[in-house]
Amino acid sequence: MAAYLSAGVNTLLFSTAVAVLGWRASGGNTSLRPEALIWFVSAGFFGPFLARLLNYSSIRSVGASRTSPLVAVSPVFTALLAVAFLNEEADLRLWLGTVLIVVGTMIVAPAYRERPR
């Protein structure tokens, strides 16, 4: 329970700090409609909170040794989604970094073998 409370408080404080800094950086002038602002604030709060909540739940369900490799490969999915939806350039550095992440994850956490307890 404490981990979930910690995730919520952490996200709330960080989101508030980012919102205040962003508002001050814009000089208090935002061209966003109130509906759009509500959506952005909601995504900024619930996105990190839900991600951490699901991470804690997966650690509790299947263990840290199986959850960590999935978390480690998230940059791969981020790169693929950026290429697909944001028209990012897929140059040699992107693919080399992606391969290094996958290989490093395979070395550090052997794939889903059952270990005797």
C-alpha positions as CSV (number, residue, x, y, z in Angstrom):
1,M,0.0,0.0,0.0
2,A,2.8,2.4,0.8
3,A,4.4,1.9,-2.6
4,Y,1.1,3.0,-4.3
5,L,0.7,6.0,-2.0
6,S,4.3,6.9,-2.7
7,A,3.7,6.7,-6.5
8,G,0.6,8.9,-6.2
9,V,2.2,11.6,-4.0
10,N,5.4,11.6,-6.2
11,T,3.4,12.0,-9.4
12,L,1.2,14.7,-7.9
13,L,4.1,16.7,-6.6
14,F,6.1,16.3,-9.8
15,S,3.1,17.1,-12.0
16,T,2.4,20.2,-10.0
17,A,6.0,21.5,-10.2
18,V,6.1,20.9,-13.9
19,A,2.7,22.7,-14.4
20,V,3.8,25.7,-12.3
21,L,7.2,26.0,-14.1
22,G,5.5,25.7,-17.5
23,W,3.0,28.3,-16.7
24,R,5.7,30.7,-15.4
25,A,7.9,30.0,-18.4
26,S,5.0,31.0,-20.7
27,G,4.5,34.2,-18.7
28,G,1.1,33.1,-17.7
29,N,-0.1,33.3,-21.3
30,T,-1.4,30.0,-22.5
31,S,-3.2,29.6,-25.8
32,L,-4.7,26.3,-24.8
33,R,-8.5,26.0,-24.4
34,P,-9.6,24.9,-20.9
35,E,-10.7,21.5,-22.3
36,A,-7.3,20.9,-23.8
37,L,-5.5,22.0,-20.6
38,I,-7.6,19.5,-18.6
39,W,-6.6,16.7,-21.0
40,F,-2.9,17.6,-20.8
41,V,-3.0,17.8,-17.0
42,S,-4.8,14.5,-16.8
43,A,-2.4,12.7,-19.1
44,G,0.6,14.2,-17.2
45,F,-0.8,13.0,-13.9
46,F,-2.3,9.6,-14.7
47,G,0.3,8.5,-17.2
48,P,3.2,8.2,-14.8
49,F,1.0,7.2,-11.9
50,L,-0.6,4.3,-13.9
51,A,2.8,3.3,-15.3
52,R,4.3,3.0,-11.8
53,L,1.2,1.3,-10.4
54,L,1.3,-1.3,-13.2
55,N,5.1,-1.8,-12.6
56,Y,4.6,-2.5,-8.9
57,S,1.7,-4.8,-9.7
58,S,3.8,-6.8,-12.2
59,I,6.7,-7.1,-9.8
60,R,4.3,-8.5,-7.2
61,S,2.7,-10.9,-9.7
62,V,5.6,-12.3,-11.6
63,G,8.7,-11.0,-9.7
64,A,11.3,-8.5,-10.4
65,S,13.5,-10.8,-12.4
66,R,10.8,-11.1,-15.1
67,T,9.5,-7.5,-14.9
68,S,12.9,-5.8,-15.2
69,P,13.7,-7.1,-18.8
70,L,10.4,-5.7,-20.0
71,V,11.0,-2.4,-18.4
72,A,14.5,-2.4,-19.9
73,V,13.2,-2.9,-23.5
74,S,10.8,0.0,-23.3
75,P,13.2,2.3,-25.3
76,V,12.9,-0.2,-28.1
77,F,9.1,0.2,-28.2
78,T,9.5,4.0,-27.9
79,A,11.8,4.1,-30.9
80,L,9.5,2.0,-33.0
81,L,6.5,4.1,-32.1
82,A,8.4,7.3,-32.8
83,V,9.3,6.1,-36.2
84,A,5.8,4.8,-37.0
85,F,3.8,7.7,-35.6
86,L,6.0,10.8,-35.3
87,N,8.0,10.3,-38.5
88,E,11.3,10.2,-36.7
89,E,14.3,9.3,-38.9
90,A,15.5,5.8,-38.3
91,D,19.2,6.2,-38.8
92,L,22.1,3.9,-37.9
93,R,22.4,5.2,-34.4
94,L,18.8,4.5,-33.6
95,W,19.0,0.9,-34.8
96,L,22.4,0.3,-33.2
97,G,21.1,1.6,-29.9
98,T,18.0,-0.6,-30.1
99,V,20.2,-3.7,-30.8
100,L,22.5,-2.8,-27.9
101,I,19.5,-2.5,-25.6
102,V,18.1,-5.9,-26.6
103,V,21.5,-7.6,-26.4
104,G,22.2,-6.0,-23.0
105,T,18.8,-7.1,-21.7
106,M,19.4,-10.7,-22.9
107,I,22.8,-10.8,-21.2
108,V,21.6,-9.4,-17.9
109,A,18.4,-11.3,-17.5
110,P,18.3,-14.8,-19.0
111,A,15.1,-15.3,-20.8
112,Y,12.2,-16.7,-18.7
113,R,13.8,-19.8,-17.4
114,E,12.3,-21.4,-14.4
115,R,14.8,-21.5,-11.7
116,P,14.6,-23.9,-8.8
117,R,13.4,-22.3,-5.6
